[in-house]
């Protein structure tokens, strides 16, 4: 089993169009409550990338 396969998990879209990021991914990426994620579409994939917002 490859590393990418180990990081996969099925999640459900709620009625408010929300998804929960699995805890092991939150820990791996060191995300915290209030973290920002860039969301983009690539074909039939949804890509979420952590971003740091810097105030001017």
C-alpha positions as CSV (number, residue, x, y, z in Angstrom):
1,X,0.0,0.0,0.0
2,X,1.4,3.4,-1.0
3,X,1.7,6.4,1.3
4,X,-1.1,8.2,-0.7
5,X,-3.5,5.2,-0.2
6,X,-2.9,5.3,3.5
7,X,-4.0,9.0,3.7
8,X,-7.4,8.4,2.0
9,X,-10.6,8.4,3.9
10,X,-14.3,8.8,2.8
11,X,-16.1,11.8,4.3
12,X,-19.6,13.1,3.9
13,X,-20.8,16.5,2.6
14,X,-23.3,17.9,5.0
15,X,-26.5,19.9,4.2
16,X,-24.4,23.0,4.8
17,X,-21.8,21.9,2.2
18,X,-19.3,21.2,4.9
19,X,-16.8,18.3,5.2
20,X,-14.8,17.2,8.3
21,X,-11.1,16.7,7.7
22,X,-10.0,13.5,9.4
23,X,-8.1,14.1,12.6
24,X,-4.9,12.2,11.4
25,X,-4.7,14.6,8.4
26,X,-5.2,17.6,10.7
27,X,-2.4,16.4,12.9
28,X,-0.1,15.6,10.0
29,X,-0.5,19.0,8.4
30,X,-0.5,20.8,11.8
31,X,-3.8,22.5,11.1
32,X,-5.6,24.3,13.9
33,X,-9.0,25.8,14.5
34,X,-9.2,28.9,12.2
35,X,-6.6,27.6,9.7
36,X,-7.1,28.8,6.2
37,X,-7.3,26.4,3.2
38,X,-7.3,27.3,-0.5
39,X,-9.9,25.2,-2.3
40,X,-9.6,24.5,-6.0
41,X,-11.1,22.1,-8.6
42,X,-8.9,20.0,-10.8
43,X,-11.1,17.9,-13.1
44,X,-13.2,15.8,-10.8
45,X,-10.9,16.4,-7.8
46,X,-11.2,19.0,-5.0
47,X,-7.7,20.1,-3.8
48,X,-7.4,21.8,-0.4
49,X,-4.1,23.5,0.4
50,X,-3.2,25.1,3.8
51,X,-2.4,28.8,3.4
52,X,-1.0,31.4,5.8
53,X,-2.7,34.8,5.6
54,X,-0.3,37.6,6.3
55,X,-1.8,41.0,7.4
56,X,-0.2,44.0,5.7
